[in-house]
Amino acid sequence: MTARIVQITDLHLLADPLGELKGVCTRTNLQKVLDVIRRDFSSAELLIVTGDLAHDELLETYEVLRELLADWLPKLRVIPGNHENRGFMRQVFGDQVTVVGDRNVFADFVGGWRLIGLDSQLVGEVRGQLGESQRDWLARELAAEPLRPAAIFLHHQPLKIGTDWLDEIGLEDAEPFLNLIQRSPQVKVVCCGHIHHEMTVTQANTLLLTTPSTSVQFTPETDRLIPDPIPPGFRIFDLESDGSFRTRVVRVPLTQPDRP
């Protein structure tokens, strides 16, 4: 049976309901994205949020987000990005994360797959880091189910994407992470956010997918951050028990009527 997963990322929510990031009201965009997910994908097994939940890193913002995601809480998983307060995330979303060391992670069985979420936040930095202890935890999780297809989710991209300024703020310990993935053939895909646009990159048999933000989009292949007027979006995965999967990005036009 097919298992459907929804991924959203880079919400950059603010406590101010009219707060903007690069000219985009992040709460309005998120509400419109969630409206489409509820309308068309409410039967999904999990909703995974891959970081940058609260741009201002305030407790109030996490509480607002919990209200916005209230109907998803039983099947919601969240992991940190660089714009995050781990403590507030645990306080508000304690049932949606697992704490390993000082990291907020998750590991679930869905539709014959192992879905693992990693914490790549390096506090005080834009770039990311997993660290040895978290990689050791991941290695144990993968070794426990060597024949079960797996998908890995994290915030920071572990591969070069060809945009220099974004490559400089990716996952700084990507090499040992990728070495582990390449020794784990059951890992079918690695999916992240952080770069605010959609990409597919393959390197040394590792498939990396990036997912657009629910907030502002970044123009790829530039020498600095330039907002892209393309609509926000999210990613759908349809997972099969034989290890195959289909995925697509759904864009949400902002010309649709505002919520009442």
Residue pairs with C-beta under 8 A, 6 or more apart in sequence:
1 111
1 241
2 111
2 238
2 239
2 240
3 45
3 110
3 111
3 112
3 113
3 238
3 239
4 41
4 43
4 44
4 45
4 236
4 237
4 238
4 239
5 44
5 45
5 46
5 47
5 48
5 110
5 115
5 151
5 236
5 237
5 239
6 37
6 41
6 44
6 46
6 47
6 48
6 234
6 235
6 236
6 237
7 47
7 48
7 49
7 50
7 153
7 191
7 211
7 234
7 235
7 236
7 237
8 33
8 37
8 47
8 48
8 49
8 50
8 211
8 214
8 234
8 235
9 49
9 50
9 51
9 52
9 81
9 155
9 192
9 193
9 194
9 211
9 212
9 213
9 214
9 234
10 50
10 51
10 52
10 81
10 193
10 194
10 196
10 213
10 214
10 215
11 26
11 30
11 49
11 52
11 53
11 54
11 55
11 65
11 213
11 214
11 215
12 21
12 26
12 52
12 54
12 55
12 83
12 213
12 215
12 216
13 26
13 27
13 30
13 53
13 54
13 55
13 61
13 64
13 65
14 20
14 21
14 26
14 27
14 54
14 55
14 56
14 61
15 56
15 58
15 60
15 61
15 64
17 27
18 25
18 27
19 25
19 26
19 27
19 55
19 56
20 26
21 55
21 215
21 216
22 216
22 225
22 227
23 216
23 227
24 215
24 216
24 227
26 55
26 214
26 215
26 216
27 64
28 258
29 214
29 215
29 232
29 252
29 254
30 68
30 214
30 215
31 68
31 259
32 232
32 252
32 254
32 256
32 259
33 214
33 232
33 233
33 234
33 252
34 68
34 69
35 259
36 250
36 252
37 44
37 47
37 234
38 71
40 250
41 236
44 75
44 236
45 75
45 110
45 111
46 75
46 76
46 77
46 108
46 110
46 115
47 69
47 72
47 75
47 76
47 77
48 77
48 78
48 79
48 115
48 117
48 153
49 69
49 76
49 77
49 78
49 79
50 79
50 81
50 117
50 153
50 154
50 155
50 191
50 192
50 193
50 211
51 79
51 80
51 81
51 82
51 83
51 84
51 120
51 121
51 154
51 155
51 193
51 194
52 81
52 82
52 83
52 84
52 155
52 193
52 194
52 213
53 61
53 62
53 65
53 78
53 80
53 81
53 83
53 84
53 89
54 61
54 62
54 65
54 83
54 84
54 85
54 88
55 61
55 83
57 83
57 84
57 85
57 88
58 85
58 88
59 85
59 88
59 91
59 92
62 85
62 88
62 89
62 91
62 92
62 93
63 92
65 92
66 73
66 92
66 93
69 76
73 95
73 96
76 93
76 96
77 96
77 97
77 106
77 108
77 115
77 117
78 89
78 93
78 96
78 97
78 104
78 106
79 97
79 104
79 105
79 106
79 117
79 118
79 119
79 120
79 153
79 154
79 155
80 86
80 89
80 104
80 119
80 120
80 121
80 155
81 120
81 121
81 155
81 156
81 193
81 194
82 121
82 122
82 125
82 126
82 127
82 128
82 155
82 156
82 169
82 194
84 121
86 102
86 103
86 104
86 119
86 121
86 123
89 97
89 104
90 97
90 99
90 104
96 106
97 104
97 105
97 106
98 104
98 105
98 106
98 107
99 105
100 133
100 134
100 137
101 133
101 134
101 137
103 118
103 119
103 131
103 134
104 119
105 116
105 117
105 118
105 119
105 134
105 137
106 115
106 116
106 117
107 114
107 115
107 116
107 117
107 141
108 114
108 115
108 116
109 115
109 148
110 239
111 239
111 240
111 241
112 148
112 149
112 239
112 240
112 241
113 148
113 149
113 150
113 151
113 239
113 241
114 141
114 142
114 145
114 148
114 149
114 150
114 151
114 186
115 150
115 151
115 153
116 138
116 141
116 142
116 150
116 151
116 152
116 153
117 152
117 153
117 154
118 130
118 134
118 138
118 152
118 153
118 154
119 130
119 134
119 154
120 128
120 129
120 130
120 154
120 155
120 156
120 171
121 128
121 155
122 128
122 129
122 172
126 169
127 156
127 168
127 169
127 170
127 171
127 172
128 154
128 155
128 156
128 169
128 170
128 171
128 172
128 194
129 171
129 172
129 173
130 138
130 154
130 171
130 173
130 177
131 173
132 176
135 173
135 176
135 177
135 180
138 152
138 180
139 180
142 150
142 180
142 184
142 186
142 187
145 186
146 184
146 186
147 186
148 186
149 186
149 188
149 239
149 242
149 243
149 245
150 184
150 186
150 187
150 188
151 187
151 188
151 189
151 190
151 191
151 237
151 239
151 245
152 181
152 187
152 189
152 190
152 191
153 190
153 191
153 192
154 171
154 190
154 192
155 192
155 193
155 194
156 169
156 170
156 171
156 192
156 194
157 166
157 170
157 171
157 192
157 194
157 195
157 208
157 210
158 170
158 171
158 174
158 177
158 178
158 190
158 192
158 208
159 170
159 174
159 178
159 201
159 203
159 206
159 208
160 167
160 170
160 201
161 167
161 170
161 195
161 199
161 201
161 210
161 220
162 220
162 221
163 195
163 220
163 221
163 222
164 223
165 222
165 223
165 224
165 225
166 194
166 195
166 218
169 194
170 194
171 177
178 203
178 204
178 206
181 187
181 190
181 206
182 204
182 205
182 206
186 243
187 206
188 207
188 243
188 245
189 207
189 208
189 209
189 245
189 247
190 206
190 207
190 208
190 209
191 208
191 209
191 210
191 211
191 235
191 237
192 208
192 209
192 210
192 211
193 210
193 211
193 213
194 210
195 210
195 218
195 220
196 212
196 213
196 215
196 216
196 217
196 218
196 228
197 210
197 212
197 213
197 217
197 218
197 219
197 220
197 228
197 230
198 210
198 211
198 212
198 233
198 249
199 208
199 209
199 210
199 220
200 207
200 208
200 209
200 210
201 207
201 208
201 210
202 208
209 235
209 247
211 233
211 234
211 235
211 249
212 230
212 232
212 233
212 234
212 235
212 249
212 251
213 232
213 233
214 232
214 233
214 234
215 232
216 227
217 227
217 228
217 229
217 230
217 231
217 232
218 225
218 226
218 227
218 228
219 226
219 227
219 228
220 228
230 251
231 251
231 252
231 253
231 254
232 251
232 252
232 254
233 249
233 250
233 251
233 252
234 249
234 250
234 252
235 247
235 248
235 249
235 250
236 247
236 248
236 249
236 250
237 245
237 246
237 247
238 245
238 246
238 247
239 245
